[in-house]
């Protein structure tokens, strides 16, 4: 592993080829293999999404378009569609994406041209699968409407100790708002932190709410 921050704010697994360059093909192979290995596992909790849906209902007149990143079995978009009435799609880097409704095969570090300023909300519990978190969150925020909200789920399990080839990004829970502020460079920041009523593997689930800074 290598840490790309001298002050060790977070840890990234290093996907390097024989010439010490970033090996994207290796990253994609590892993510696809991990997806297939865990295809029956479910991380997302409906109770967590209910908290987010209520938050949106209290703050948006209408919620019509949403996107969830790294959805594996596609439960996020299914439940959000039921809870908000919005058109919600999901992305998954693995070719298993075609097996699940409203899911497209897509690398969440990239943004489709038609997604610019499109979504009322974004949700992900897969931020730990990013090889470049700054690149990923900036792509996500470009696809968000000025009035939209981005929800990033994080727990103490997503700290540096949990970093490996499949889960390449890790940061302590308490440092995440600061990192998001740094990556946003004045364009976006954490405006709220929600707590799920349920836990995962005994750990509290926090949801960082990120908004664009509109001047």
Backbone torsions as a table, in degrees:
resi	resn	phi	psi	omega
1	UNK	NA	151.9	174.4
2	UNK	-135.6	142.9	178.3
3	UNK	-101.4	125.4	-176.1
4	UNK	-94.6	13.0	176.1
5	UNK	-122.4	123.0	-177.2
6	UNK	-62.5	-26.2	179.1
7	UNK	-91.7	7.9	174.2
8	UNK	55.5	44.6	176.4
9	UNK	-71.6	-29.3	178.2
10	UNK	-154.4	170.6	-177.6
11	UNK	-123.7	139.3	175.4
12	UNK	-125.7	136.4	170.8
13	UNK	-72.3	140.2	-176.2
14	UNK	-99.2	113.8	175.6
15	UNK	-94.4	91.8	-176.4
16	UNK	-113.3	143.0	175.4
17	UNK	-90.8	-169.3	-177.7
18	UNK	-64.5	-18.2	179.4
19	UNK	-103.6	16.0	179.2
20	UNK	61.3	30.4	175.5
21	UNK	-106.2	156.9	179.8
22	UNK	-60.6	127.0	-177.6
23	UNK	-104.6	90.2	-177.4
24	UNK	-64.5	-38.4	-179.2
25	UNK	-61.0	-38.7	177.7
26	UNK	-64.1	-45.2	178.1
27	UNK	-55.4	-48.0	-176.8
28	UNK	-65.8	-41.2	178.6
29	UNK	-61.2	-44.0	-178.7
30	UNK	-64.1	-43.4	-179.4
31	UNK	-65.7	-40.4	178.1
32	UNK	-65.2	-42.8	179.1
33	UNK	-63.7	-41.6	179.0
34	UNK	-64.8	-39.1	178.4
35	UNK	-61.7	-47.1	-178.2
36	UNK	-67.5	-34.7	179.8
37	UNK	-67.9	-32.8	-176.1
38	UNK	-108.0	17.9	-170.5
39	UNK	-59.7	-27.4	179.9
40	UNK	-88.0	-11.1	-178.9
41	UNK	-78.7	143.3	178.5
42	UNK	-123.8	118.8	178.8
43	UNK	-95.2	-44.9	-174.5
44	UNK	-62.9	142.1	178.6
45	UNK	-114.7	130.5	-179.0
46	UNK	-58.6	-36.7	-179.6
47	UNK	-59.8	-34.6	177.1
48	UNK	-65.2	-43.6	-179.6
49	UNK	-68.5	-29.8	175.9
50	UNK	-63.7	-39.5	176.7
51	UNK	-61.3	-44.0	-179.7
52	UNK	-66.1	-42.2	179.9
53	UNK	-61.7	-40.7	177.8
54	UNK	-66.3	-37.2	178.1
55	UNK	-62.4	-44.5	178.9
56	UNK	-64.8	-42.7	-178.1
57	UNK	-59.2	-35.4	-178.1
58	UNK	-78.8	-13.5	-171.7
59	UNK	-124.8	-9.8	178.7
60	UNK	-124.0	135.9	176.7
61	UNK	-66.1	-43.3	177.2
62	UNK	-138.8	142.1	175.7
63	UNK	-124.1	105.5	-172.1
64	UNK	-112.9	-26.8	-176.1
65	UNK	-134.0	129.6	177.2
66	UNK	-138.8	158.6	177.0
67	UNK	-141.4	140.2	177.9
68	UNK	-120.4	134.2	-176.0
69	UNK	-107.1	136.9	177.8
70	UNK	70.5	55.8	-166.0
71	UNK	-95.5	-6.2	177.7
72	UNK	53.1	-88.6	-176.0
73	UNK	-93.9	-2.3	173.4
74	UNK	81.6	16.0	-179.3
75	UNK	-69.5	-31.7	-179.1
76	UNK	-57.6	-52.6	-177.7
77	UNK	-67.7	-34.0	178.0
78	UNK	-62.4	-50.4	-177.2
79	UNK	-69.8	-40.1	178.3
80	UNK	-64.4	-36.6	177.0
81	UNK	-61.5	-42.8	178.4
82	UNK	-67.0	-38.2	-174.0
83	UNK	-81.3	-30.2	-174.6
84	UNK	-113.0	-19.2	-175.2
85	UNK	76.7	4.6	-178.7
86	UNK	-83.2	164.7	170.9
87	UNK	-83.9	109.2	-173.7
88	UNK	-120.7	127.6	176.8
89	UNK	-115.1	165.4	178.3
90	UNK	-129.5	154.9	175.2
91	UNK	-117.3	149.2	177.8
92	UNK	-151.8	129.8	-175.8
93	UNK	-72.2	-25.5	-177.9
94	UNK	-75.3	150.8	177.6
95	UNK	-71.7	-2.2	172.9
96	UNK	-70.2	-9.9	-178.9
97	UNK	-54.8	-34.8	-176.2
98	UNK	-67.5	-12.5	-179.0
99	UNK	-80.3	-13.7	-170.1
100	UNK	-122.2	143.9	-175.8
101	UNK	-63.5	143.6	175.9
102	UNK	56.4	30.4	-179.6
103	UNK	-121.8	134.7	176.4
104	UNK	-119.2	149.1	175.9
105	UNK	-78.8	118.6	-173.1
106	UNK	-162.2	142.3	174.1
107	UNK	-87.8	119.5	-173.0
108	UNK	-71.7	-1.1	172.7
109	UNK	-78.2	-10.9	-176.6
110	UNK	-112.3	160.4	179.0
111	UNK	-130.7	131.7	175.6
112	UNK	-74.2	146.7	-177.7
113	UNK	-57.2	-37.9	-177.3
114	UNK	-75.5	-5.0	179.6
115	UNK	-91.9	-5.4	-178.3
116	UNK	-57.6	123.8	177.2
117	UNK	52.4	37.0	-172.2
118	UNK	-98.3	-36.6	-164.5
119	UNK	-98.3	142.4	174.9
120	UNK	-78.1	-27.9	176.1
121	UNK	-154.2	155.0	176.5
122	UNK	-128.8	141.3	176.2
123	UNK	-137.5	142.4	172.4
124	UNK	-155.6	140.2	167.5
125	UNK	-112.8	16.9	-174.8
126	UNK	-116.0	21.9	-178.4
127	UNK	-62.7	-24.8	178.6
128	UNK	-70.4	-7.7	178.0
129	UNK	-92.2	6.7	-177.8
130	UNK	-83.8	134.7	173.1
131	UNK	-85.5	-13.9	179.1
132	UNK	-149.7	86.7	-174.3
133	UNK	-60.6	-33.7	178.3
134	UNK	-65.0	-44.3	177.9
135	UNK	-62.0	-44.0	-177.3
136	UNK	-63.2	-52.4	-174.7
137	UNK	-68.3	-30.8	176.4
138	UNK	-68.7	-35.9	175.4
139	UNK	-65.1	-43.6	-179.8
140	UNK	-60.9	-46.4	-175.4
141	UNK	-68.4	-26.7	175.3
142	UNK	-69.2	-24.3	-179.6
143	UNK	-88.4	-1.2	-176.7
144	UNK	-94.3	139.6	173.0
145	UNK	-64.1	159.4	177.9
146	UNK	-59.7	-28.2	-179.1
147	UNK	-95.4	7.0	-173.3
148	UNK	-87.8	173.1	-179.9
149	UNK	-131.5	137.9	174.0
150	UNK	-110.2	127.2	-177.0
151	UNK	-113.3	117.5	179.8
152	UNK	-114.3	116.8	-179.5
153	UNK	-84.3	135.9	-177.3
154	UNK	-149.9	146.6	176.3
155	UNK	-137.6	175.4	176.3
156	UNK	-65.7	-17.9	176.6
157	UNK	-69.6	-16.7	-178.3
158	UNK	-94.6	20.7	177.2
159	UNK	-78.4	-178.6	-176.8
160	UNK	-60.1	-30.1	-178.5
161	UNK	-66.0	-20.7	-178.2
162	UNK	-92.5	1.1	-176.7
163	UNK	-71.6	133.6	174.9
164	UNK	-154.4	-172.8	-176.0
165	UNK	-62.4	-33.7	-179.6
166	UNK	-83.3	-35.5	179.9
167	UNK	-114.9	81.0	-167.3
168	UNK	-75.6	-16.0	-178.1
169	UNK	-112.3	136.1	176.0
170	UNK	-146.7	135.8	177.3
171	UNK	-149.8	145.4	177.8
172	UNK	-63.1	145.5	-177.0
173	UNK	-52.2	-45.6	-173.3
174	UNK	-68.2	-21.4	-175.6
175	UNK	-91.8	-11.6	-174.8
176	UNK	-59.3	-44.4	179.0
177	UNK	-58.6	-37.1	179.2
178	UNK	-67.6	-42.7	178.7
179	UNK	-61.5	-44.3	-179.8
180	UNK	-62.2	-38.6	176.5
181	UNK	-62.6	-43.0	178.4
182	UNK	-63.4	-45.8	-178.5
183	UNK	-67.4	-29.1	-179.6
184	UNK	-75.3	-26.4	178.2
185	UNK	49.2	43.5	177.8
186	UNK	90.3	-7.5	-177.7
187	UNK	-89.1	-27.6	179.7
188	UNK	-159.8	162.4	-180.0
189	UNK	-162.9	169.5	176.7
190	UNK	-74.6	126.7	179.7
191	UNK	-108.2	-13.1	-177.7
192	UNK	-163.1	159.4	174.5
193	UNK	-132.3	119.5	179.6
194	UNK	-99.9	157.5	177.7
195	UNK	-124.6	129.6	177.9
196	UNK	-74.1	148.4	177.2
197	UNK	-75.5	-8.5	179.5
198	UNK	-115.9	163.9	177.9
199	UNK	-115.6	162.7	175.3
200	UNK	-123.0	121.9	-177.3
201	UNK	51.9	36.5	177.4
202	UNK	83.1	2.6	-177.3
203	UNK	-109.0	140.1	177.3
204	UNK	-65.9	141.2	178.7
205	UNK	-100.0	121.2	175.1
206	UNK	-106.0	145.0	177.1
207	UNK	-123.3	114.3	177.6
208	UNK	-84.0	125.7	-179.4
209	UNK	-99.0	118.0	-175.2
210	UNK	-113.1	133.3	178.7
211	UNK	-129.8	154.8	173.7
212	UNK	-70.7	146.2	173.9
213	UNK	-88.4	111.0	-177.9
214	UNK	-105.4	120.5	-177.2
215	UNK	-107.7	NA	NA
